[in-house]
Amino acid sequence: MATIDRQATTLALAHALSAAERGLAVIPLSRTKLPALRSPHRDDPSRPPCHGECGRFGHGVYDATTDPARIRALFAAAPRATGYGIACGLPPHHLIGVDLDTKNGTDPGAALRALASRHGFTVPPTVVVLTPSGGRHLWLSGPPDVVVPNSAGRLAPGIDIRGAGGYLVGPGSRTEHGRYQAAPGTAHLAPAPCPPALLRLLLPPPRAHHPTPPSAGHHGQGLVQFVLAAHEGRRNTRLFWAACRAYEDGIGPELVEPLVDAARATGLSEREARATIASAARMTGH
C-alpha cells in the first residue's frame, strides 16, 4: 500500500505542476478530497483566523500557488496526498466551477439545460472533468472584478458552485471513490468565459440598504485596512468585497478615494481599482 500511495502522490504532483503551468493555483489533497495538510493552528482555537500570514503550510485553499518550488514543498510536506485541488476565483482565469452532482437521484444536467433555456444562455465548450460518481465539473472563467460565492443547490438541486475561497478536484486526482479525469476532447481547452446571464444567477441578490450613521468612521477605516493587507492574487477580491460592504453600509461614496489609494498601495492600478469599485456599486444597486 505504501508503494501505491507514493506512486499516487508522484502522479498527483505531476498533474498539479502541469496545472500550474496553465496558471491554475493548486494544493495537495488527500483521498477524502480534503486538503492534505492539517492546520498548524489546530491546537489553538482561540487564535485569530490565519490565511497563511504565519508563513506555514496547512491553510487549505489559501496555500494554493502556481510556483513550482512551493508546490513541490507542499507535496513533500503531504506524503499521503493522492490528488490536488485547483483554487477558484484567482487570476488569471478567475475560475468558476459548476459541479453537476448526480447523487440523490438528481439530474443536474437537465436542470442546467432548463436554466439555460429560461434565461437565454448557452454553456460554451470548455474544460469538463468527469467525477468518480458520474458527475461533471464545468470550468468557466469569471470577470476579474466580480467575486462569485460558493453555493450548494442554490441554482437547482444537484448544481453546486465553486467560487472565491473554494476549489475543484483536479483531473488526474485519485480519491477513495475513484479517479477524476478530463472528458475527451476538453483537456486542451482554456476555461470558457461564463455567460453573463449565468453569471447573474451565480451572484447573490443585493442586500437591503441600511444607512450607517456618520459615527461609523472606524468601520470605514477597517475596510481600508482590509484592502491594504491584501496579498498579490487577492487584491481585486478584497477590494471588491470591501467596496460592497461600504456601499451596503451607506458609506460607499466617501470611501471611494481611500479605497482607491489603498488598492494602489497594494499594486493595483488606479484604473483597475476604480473599475472594481464601480462594479461593487452596480452589484449593490448604487
Secondary structure, 3 states (H helix, E strand, C coil): CHHHHHHHHHHHHHHHHHHHHCCCCEEEECCCCCECCCCCCCCCCCCCCCCCCCCCCCCHHHHCECCHHHHHHHHHCCCCCCEEEEECCCCCCCEEEEEECCHHHCCHHHHHHHHHHHHCCCCCCCCEEECCCCCEEEEEECCCCCCCCCEEEEEECCEEEECCCCEEECCCCEECCEECEECCCCCCCCCEECCHHHHHHHCCCCCCCCCCCHHHHHHHHHHHHHHHCCCCCCHHHHHHHHHHHHHHCCCHHHHHHHHHHHHHHHCCCHHHHHHHHHHHHHHCCC
